[in-house]
Amino acid sequence: MFNEYLRPVAVIEPAATAMHGITPQRVATAATFGQLLPRLATTLHGRAVVAYNAAFDRAVFERELRRHLGDACAARDWLGRIR
């Protein structure tokens, strides 16, 4: 199981905090996406991913991969290796 908070690059809007309860203070010292990506890759290797809102989660994940890898093709390739 992989269950981590991430330090966002965007401001957490009050409406988002009201929905999920995550405050800016809670994630202020959390790891960044890039810091957790190697461990996440190891965790996902060869496994299926189950998500409540998979389309949303995949879009967010792809956006962060593009930001981290600096290339949309590399992000799609990375995502293509998981199911």
GUNU-199713 format. One record per residue (C-alpha): residue number from 1; residue in three letters; z, x, y. Coordinates in nm, 3 decimals. Layout:
<atoms>
<atom><pos>NUM</pos><code>ALA</code><up>Z</up><east>X</east><north>Y</north></atom>
...
</atoms>
This chain:
<atoms>
<atom><pos>1</pos><code>MET</code><up>0.000</up><east>0.000</east><north>0.000</north></atom>
<atom><pos>2</pos><code>PHE</code><up>-0.076</up><east>0.113</east><north>0.353</north></atom>
<atom><pos>3</pos><code>ASN</code><up>0.129</up><east>-0.055</east><north>0.625</north></atom>
<atom><pos>4</pos><code>GLU</code><up>0.137</up><east>0.127</east><north>0.957</north></atom>
<atom><pos>5</pos><code>TYR</code><up>0.145</up><east>0.055</east><north>1.325</north></atom>
<atom><pos>6</pos><code>LEU</code><up>-0.116</up><east>0.230</east><north>1.538</north></atom>
<atom><pos>7</pos><code>ARG</code><up>-0.091</up><east>0.343</east><north>1.897</north></atom>
<atom><pos>8</pos><code>PRO</code><up>-0.371</up><east>0.147</east><north>2.067</north></atom>
<atom><pos>9</pos><code>VAL</code><up>-0.609</up><east>0.284</east><north>2.326</north></atom>
<atom><pos>10</pos><code>ALA</code><up>-0.614</up><east>-0.055</east><north>2.501</north></atom>
<atom><pos>11</pos><code>VAL</code><up>-0.340</up><east>-0.251</east><north>2.671</north></atom>
<atom><pos>12</pos><code>ILE</code><up>-0.168</up><east>-0.504</east><north>2.448</north></atom>
<atom><pos>13</pos><code>GLU</code><up>-0.204</up><east>-0.835</east><north>2.627</north></atom>
<atom><pos>14</pos><code>PRO</code><up>0.099</up><east>-1.066</east><north>2.646</north></atom>
<atom><pos>15</pos><code>ALA</code><up>-0.092</up><east>-1.336</east><north>2.454</north></atom>
<atom><pos>16</pos><code>ALA</code><up>-0.149</up><east>-1.090</east><north>2.168</north></atom>
<atom><pos>17</pos><code>THR</code><up>0.219</up><east>-0.995</east><north>2.164</north></atom>
<atom><pos>18</pos><code>ALA</code><up>0.308</up><east>-1.365</east><north>2.155</north></atom>
<atom><pos>19</pos><code>MET</code><up>0.081</up><east>-1.409</east><north>1.851</north></atom>
<atom><pos>20</pos><code>HIS</code><up>0.178</up><east>-1.107</east><north>1.639</north></atom>
<atom><pos>21</pos><code>GLY</code><up>0.503</up><east>-0.988</east><north>1.795</north></atom>
<atom><pos>22</pos><code>ILE</code><up>0.388</up><east>-0.626</east><north>1.844</north></atom>
<atom><pos>23</pos><code>THR</code><up>0.502</up><east>-0.492</east><north>2.179</north></atom>
<atom><pos>24</pos><code>PRO</code><up>0.372</up><east>-0.190</east><north>2.368</north></atom>
<atom><pos>25</pos><code>GLN</code><up>0.714</up><east>-0.030</east><north>2.322</north></atom>
<atom><pos>26</pos><code>ARG</code><up>0.689</up><east>-0.070</east><north>1.942</north></atom>
<atom><pos>27</pos><code>VAL</code><up>0.363</up><east>0.126</east><north>1.920</north></atom>
<atom><pos>28</pos><code>ALA</code><up>0.422</up><east>0.376</east><north>2.202</north></atom>
<atom><pos>29</pos><code>THR</code><up>0.511</up><east>0.654</east><north>1.958</north></atom>
<atom><pos>30</pos><code>ALA</code><up>0.300</up><east>0.537</east><north>1.663</north></atom>
<atom><pos>31</pos><code>ALA</code><up>0.022</up><east>0.753</east><north>1.522</north></atom>
<atom><pos>32</pos><code>THR</code><up>-0.332</up><east>0.723</east><north>1.651</north></atom>
<atom><pos>33</pos><code>PHE</code><up>-0.619</up><east>0.594</east><north>1.440</north></atom>
<atom><pos>34</pos><code>GLY</code><up>-0.755</up><east>0.948</east><north>1.401</north></atom>
<atom><pos>35</pos><code>GLN</code><up>-0.419</up><east>1.078</east><north>1.284</north></atom>
<atom><pos>36</pos><code>LEU</code><up>-0.394</up><east>0.812</east><north>1.013</north></atom>
<atom><pos>37</pos><code>LEU</code><up>-0.760</up><east>0.811</east><north>0.907</north></atom>
<atom><pos>38</pos><code>PRO</code><up>-0.731</up><east>1.087</east><north>0.642</north></atom>
<atom><pos>39</pos><code>ARG</code><up>-0.439</up><east>0.910</east><north>0.472</north></atom>
<atom><pos>40</pos><code>LEU</code><up>-0.613</up><east>0.576</east><north>0.503</north></atom>
<atom><pos>41</pos><code>ALA</code><up>-0.928</up><east>0.719</east><north>0.344</north></atom>
<atom><pos>42</pos><code>THR</code><up>-0.724</up><east>0.850</east><north>0.051</north></atom>
<atom><pos>43</pos><code>THR</code><up>-0.549</up><east>0.516</east><north>0.012</north></atom>
<atom><pos>44</pos><code>LEU</code><up>-0.877</up><east>0.319</east><north>0.017</north></atom>
<atom><pos>45</pos><code>HIS</code><up>-1.073</up><east>0.551</east><north>-0.209</north></atom>
<atom><pos>46</pos><code>GLY</code><up>-1.202</up><east>0.354</east><north>-0.507</north></atom>
<atom><pos>47</pos><code>ARG</code><up>-1.014</up><east>0.037</east><north>-0.413</north></atom>
<atom><pos>48</pos><code>ALA</code><up>-1.103</up><east>-0.311</east><north>-0.292</north></atom>
<atom><pos>49</pos><code>VAL</code><up>-0.960</up><east>-0.418</east><north>0.043</north></atom>
<atom><pos>50</pos><code>VAL</code><up>-0.807</up><east>-0.765</east><north>0.079</north></atom>
<atom><pos>51</pos><code>ALA</code><up>-0.758</up><east>-0.900</east><north>0.430</north></atom>
<atom><pos>52</pos><code>TYR</code><up>-0.659</up><east>-1.236</east><north>0.573</north></atom>
<atom><pos>53</pos><code>ASN</code><up>-0.924</up><east>-1.225</east><north>0.846</north></atom>
<atom><pos>54</pos><code>ALA</code><up>-1.167</up><east>-0.976</east><north>0.694</north></atom>
<atom><pos>55</pos><code>ALA</code><up>-1.453</up><east>-1.026</east><north>0.944</north></atom>
<atom><pos>56</pos><code>PHE</code><up>-1.222</up><east>-0.957</east><north>1.239</north></atom>
<atom><pos>57</pos><code>ASP</code><up>-1.048</up><east>-0.666</east><north>1.068</north></atom>
<atom><pos>58</pos><code>ARG</code><up>-1.378</up><east>-0.507</east><north>0.965</north></atom>
<atom><pos>59</pos><code>ALA</code><up>-1.514</up><east>-0.534</east><north>1.321</north></atom>
<atom><pos>60</pos><code>VAL</code><up>-1.201</up><east>-0.370</east><north>1.463</north></atom>
<atom><pos>61</pos><code>PHE</code><up>-1.210</up><east>-0.101</east><north>1.195</north></atom>
<atom><pos>62</pos><code>GLU</code><up>-1.579</up><east>-0.030</east><north>1.259</north></atom>
<atom><pos>63</pos><code>ARG</code><up>-1.517</up><east>-0.008</east><north>1.634</north></atom>
<atom><pos>64</pos><code>GLU</code><up>-1.236</up><east>0.243</east><north>1.580</north></atom>
<atom><pos>65</pos><code>LEU</code><up>-1.447</up><east>0.446</east><north>1.338</north></atom>
<atom><pos>66</pos><code>ARG</code><up>-1.731</up><east>0.458</east><north>1.595</north></atom>
<atom><pos>67</pos><code>ARG</code><up>-1.485</up><east>0.568</east><north>1.861</north></atom>
<atom><pos>68</pos><code>HIS</code><up>-1.328</up><east>0.831</east><north>1.635</north></atom>
<atom><pos>69</pos><code>LEU</code><up>-1.647</up><east>0.961</east><north>1.472</north></atom>
<atom><pos>70</pos><code>GLY</code><up>-1.860</up><east>0.924</east><north>1.784</north></atom>
<atom><pos>71</pos><code>ASP</code><up>-2.150</up><east>0.774</east><north>1.588</north></atom>
<atom><pos>72</pos><code>ALA</code><up>-2.231</up><east>0.419</east><north>1.478</north></atom>
<atom><pos>73</pos><code>CYS</code><up>-2.428</up><east>0.540</east><north>1.173</north></atom>
<atom><pos>74</pos><code>ALA</code><up>-2.137</up><east>0.754</east><north>1.054</north></atom>
<atom><pos>75</pos><code>ALA</code><up>-1.902</up><east>0.456</east><north>1.097</north></atom>
<atom><pos>76</pos><code>ARG</code><up>-2.129</up><east>0.228</east><north>0.891</north></atom>
<atom><pos>77</pos><code>ASP</code><up>-2.162</up><east>0.499</east><north>0.626</north></atom>
<atom><pos>78</pos><code>TRP</code><up>-1.784</up><east>0.535</east><north>0.605</north></atom>
<atom><pos>79</pos><code>LEU</code><up>-1.740</up><east>0.160</east><north>0.577</north></atom>
<atom><pos>80</pos><code>GLY</code><up>-2.016</up><east>0.141</east><north>0.318</north></atom>
<atom><pos>81</pos><code>ARG</code><up>-1.806</up><east>0.343</east><north>0.078</north></atom>
<atom><pos>82</pos><code>ILE</code><up>-1.536</up><east>0.074</east><north>0.060</north></atom>
<atom><pos>83</pos><code>ARG</code><up>-1.570</up><east>-0.283</east><north>-0.054</north></atom>
</atoms>
